[in-house]
Amino acid sequence: MILFKMGSNKKEILMHPKIILYTLSTCSHCKVAKDFFSDNGFDYKSIDVDLLQGNEKKDAINEVKKHNPKVTFPTIIIGEKVFVGFKKSKIKEYIATRISQTPP
């Protein structure tokens, strides 16, 4: 189900923000977040922190702590904006705001 379709030039409209999802492989909210970005054609990087090992896992947790000290999932970073938990309406609002601020 497409929740928020922006058109074929969404990358240019959003001015190439980096989208990173820190998730857990067993988290239902994380799955919904991944589906949202996939279904709407966004390029994003998803990191299932629970599947990492050793220093890689420690580094990922430390990165999440920088943005979300409670280390809850999903932690979603769009450019410089951080969303703790999957808050679809806030994410859609943020994306829409970026679109409206982009010159034609």
PyMOL commands that set and color helices and strands:
alter all, ss='L'
color gray80, all
select helices_A, chain A and resi 10-13+28-39+49-51+54-67+88-101
alter helices_A, ss='H'
color red, helices_A
select strands_A, chain A and resi 19-23+45-48+75-78+81-84
alter strands_A, ss='S'
color yellow, strands_A
deselect
rebuild
show_as cartoon
